[in-house]
């Protein structure tokens, strides 16, 4: 990957290896984490054959636990793709971990800031090179009290409309039992069933060519969230609420742990 500041020239090399897109450090991390996940979880994976084996693609999923990126990547990795995620910038600042995710080609996002658009430029370049991009459209762990998908942000839709890359919806259920939402303790045993289901590409044709129309982006984003929700209903065996949870209609923070108490006017 090449990024030239100032002129903002961003270039990704075409994905290589098996699974497609793997790097040496990506493989090292996978070789450590996959056996650990296999030890503490049981796979209930459905629809892996719908994951494109090559070419630009955006995969989206609901977000319910800190475990999500590991369990979902495990699924994608075993189905032939090593995705590039748009991840919060703070992860890249952690010692060791930040270095590894950088070497694995992941893309930092300075959430809720003017610099967030830079991540979009990198994601566009990655897709044009033929990579898989993974996105949690909600932008943070769901605030819905029953862990249903809440209103999504428009980044995934904008990226799809800018590049014409297909959007593959997925749903996950089970990670919240291993690490509860914003929890710190990991449930190791007995092993927990982690369910992932993949659906057909989301039809975004009604909004093609409208990547800069905010109204169109909102509608396309809702189409993406609806596809995810339908899949999650199938995994959970129950219906989601008729009205989607929307943080814009509450006083909850849009990102970060909303359970933490505020000190000096800031969330800690």
N, C-alpha and C positions, 0 to 999 in steps of 0.2 A: 504494500500500500504506500502511496506517495501523497503527501499533502504539502503544498507550498503556500505558506502564509502570505497574506497581502494580496496576491493574485488569486488565492483560493483555488489553485489547481489541485484537484483531487483525482487520484487514479488508483484503482484496484487491479491487481493481476487476476487473470482468470483462475477460477478454483481448480485445484488439482487434488490428487490423492484419492484414497478410499478409506472412509467415506469422503465424498466430494467436498472440498473446501478445508480439509484437515491441514493443520500445520504441526510441526514437531511438538511444540508446547501444548497445543490442543490435544494431541494424542497422549502426551504424558498425563495431562489432567484427566483425560477420559479413562486411562488405564488405572488411575487411582480411584476415581469416583464410581465407575460402573460396578466394580466388585462390591463396593460398600453399599450401593443402592440395592444390588441384588441380594445382599445379606439381610437387609432390614425391610424390604418391600417385595410384594408379589405383583407381577405384571398382568394387567387386564388391558391389553392394547388392541384397538379396533381401527381398521381403515388405513393401516400403514401403506397399503398398496396405492393409495391415492396421493401419496407424497411424490411429486415429480423427481425423477432420478437425476435430472440435469436441468440447466437453464435457470433464468431469473425467476424467483418465486418469493412471495411474502406469506409467511405462516403466522397466524394470529391465534391467541388462546386467552381464556379467562385467567385472572390472577387472584389466588386465594392464600398463598403461603410463600415464605422465603424459599421453600424447597422447589417451587415451580420451575425456575430456570434449569436446575439440575435434572429434575425428573423428565421435563419436556425435552431437554437436549439429549438425554439418554435415549428417549424414544426416537428422535430424529436421527441421531447418530447410528442407531441400530437399523434404521431404515434408509441408510445410504447418504445422508447429508450432514455436514458439519455447519450449522447456521451461524450467521453473524447477528448478534442482538444489538438493539439500541438499549443501553443500560445507563442507569443514573451515574453521573460523573463521580460521586463520592466513592463508588466501588473501585474506581481506577486509582484513587489516592491511597488505598490501603497498602501497607507493606506486603510484599510478596504476591498477594492476590492480585493487586492492581497490575503488577508487572506481567503476571501470567495471562490475565484477560486481554491485556494489550498485545502480547505476543500471539494470542489466539485470534487476533484480528477483530475483536469486538469494538463497538462504536460508543463512545461516551456521549451522554446527553446532559447538558446543563439545564435541568428541568425548570420550567416557569421563569425562564430568562430570555433575553433577546438573543443569546448565543445558541439557543436550542435549534435554530435554523441550520447551524453548521452541521449538526448531526444528520439532518435531512440531506444535505449535499453529499455527505459521505455514503449514506444509504443509497442514494440514486446512483452514485459511481459504482458501488458494490453490485447493485442489480444489473447495471449495464455491462459489468464484467461477467455476469452469469452466476452470481452468488445467491444463496438463500438468506433472506432477512427474516428474523424472528421479532415479533412485536407483541406486547401486551397492550392492547388499545386503551384500556382503562388508565394506563399511565402510572398506576400504583395499586396496592392491594385494595380489593373492593371494600367499600364502606357499607354495602348492603348488610343488614343485620343477620340475614340467613345465607350470606355468601353467594348470592346470585350476581351475575354480571351487572354492573352499573353502567351509566352512560359513558360511552367511549370518547376519547379525544380524537381529533381529526387527522393525526399524523399518518396512520396506516392508509386511510383513504386517499390522502393527498399524495402519498408516495406511489400508490397503485395507479392513480390517475395521471401522474407525471411520467410513469415508465411503462404503463400497460402491462405490468407484471401481474400474473394471477394472484388472487388472495385465497389461500386455503384455510378455512376455519377449523379450529380444533377446540375441544373442551377437556378439562381435567378435573378429576374428583378423587380425593384421597390424600393429597399432600397436606391438607389442613389438619389431618389426624396425626401426621408425623411431626409437623411444626405448626401449631395453631397460628392464626393470623397475628402477626407481630409478636409471636411467642419466641422464647429463647431456648426452651428445653426441647430436646429431640426424643421422640418415642422410638426406641430401638426394637423392642420385642413386646408381644409377638409381632411377626411381620405384618405390615399393613398393605392392603390391596390398593394399588394406584391405577386408576382407570383413565385412559386417554382415548378419545374417539375423534376421528378425522372425517370431515364432510367434503362435499363437492365444492368447487370454486364458487365464490360469491359473485353473482351477476352484477357488475358495476357498469354495464353498458349504458344505462339511462343517464349516467353522469360523465361519460367519456368526453374529454376535452374541456372539463369544467374544474380543473385542479385549483383554480384561483377564485372560485365562487364559494363564499363561505356557506351559503345556504345549501348548495349542492354537496359540499363536504360534510355538513351535518347529516344530511339524508343518507349519503353513502356510508358514513360511519355507523348510523343506526342499522343499516342493512347488514353490516359486518357483525355488529353486536347481536342482532337477531339470530344470525346464523350460528354464532357461538352459543347463544342461549338455548336454541332448539337442541343442539347436541348435548348440552349439559342436562337438559330435561330428560333426555333419553338415558343418560348415565345415572341420574338420581332417581328416575322413575316417578317424577312429580312435576307439576307445572310451576313455572316461575310466576312471580307477581305480574299482574296486568300492567302495572305502571313501573317503569324502570327507575331505580334509585338514581338521583341526580344531585351530586354534591353542590352544584350551582344554586340549588334551592334550599341549602342548609348553611349553617355556620361552620361546618367542618372544613379543615384545611384540605386543599386539593391534592396534596402530596404529603408523605411522611406519616408517622405513627399518630393517628388522631386520638389514641387512648392516653397519650402522655399528657400530664398536667402542664399548664403554661406557667412559665416563670418570667417575670419582668416583661410580660407582653409577648413572649416568644415561646413557641413550642420547643420543648427540650428533647 
